[in-house]
Amino acid sequence: MPKSLISIQDFSKDEILRILDSAAGFEKDRERDFLAGKVVACLFFEPSTRTRLSFEAAVNRLGARVIGFPDTRNTSQTKGETLEDTIRIVSNYVDLIVMRHPMAGAADIAASVASVPVINAGDGANQHPTQTLLDLYAIKKTQGRLEGLDINMVGDLKYGRAVHSLVEAMSWFSPRFTFTSPEELNIPRKYLEMLDSRGVPYRQVSRIEDGLNECDILYMTRVQQERFPDMEEYEKVKDVYRLTASMLGGVRPGMRIMHPLPRVGEIAEDVDPTPYAYYFQEAGGGMYVRMAIISYLLGYSF
């Protein structure tokens, strides 16, 4: 079975560092065509802007071609075709599949039947490993290291797949975590148990002010309406946090604010021109990281 990237756990610590180094190389020289003749399928079963476009840009920069769809309206899924059958068919046409799906576990199902590598571009509230790798790339660029950092994760820690993947990845680099959320959106217990098993310290708070001035990375997230089975629960917590420029007076000079985007009000626009805002640059690095991932899974390196 070909190597796929379904969970961040599919890459070792050494492989992660190799991907980050390769991404830095692509950022210095992004016009590479050593994948000429390859075809990559981008199958997006739910909406995406940054992830889909950065993957497609990455494929094109590498000299390969893209096929696929941005939603399911014009596919045989509307006729009742199973996900497994869709993946089996697409595997005949391409060298690699990138897939986003609203169902947790869908990427694992796809990888189990595919004859080519599969990259999980987000499966429901489960995992988003390529977002994690671009997050790590941004952290390393801004902090100069990955080891021994204070990370404050704020907002939707229950349904936030980017949060889940990043917690797993950063746990290899001796961090100290603050988890800031209302009780309804606390990080799932299995991730705390994983941190306990690895001896990673963490604390859980409900006020953003409680961890704002003691972190190197402030990782903001939106409260994701589409993940809530109960709209009353969503209405209770949708506006629980809002970061403004006036709140940043006591933060560490090197602190950077990150966000997997899109934002819907949890970061005020007056934060954008501050030296702490890094979410747009963070997203910009996604293309280079995805170039590195695609190349690695297809057996090439920068």
Secondary structure, 3 states (H helix, E strand, C coil): CCCCECCHHHCCHHHHHHHHHHHHHHHHCCCCCCCCCCEEEEEECCCCCHHHHHHHHHHHHCCCEEEEECCCCCCHHHHCCCHHHHHHHHHCCCCEEEEEECCCCHHHHHHHHCCCCEEEEEECCCECHHHHHHHHHHHHHHHCCCCCCEEEEECCCCCCHHHHHHHHHHHHHCCEEEEECCHHHCCCHHHHHHHHHHCCCEEEECCHHHCHHHCCEEEECCCCHHHCCCHHHHHHHCCCCCECHHHHCCCCCCCEEECCCCCCCCECHHHCCCCCECHHHHHHCHHHHHHHHHHHHCCCCC
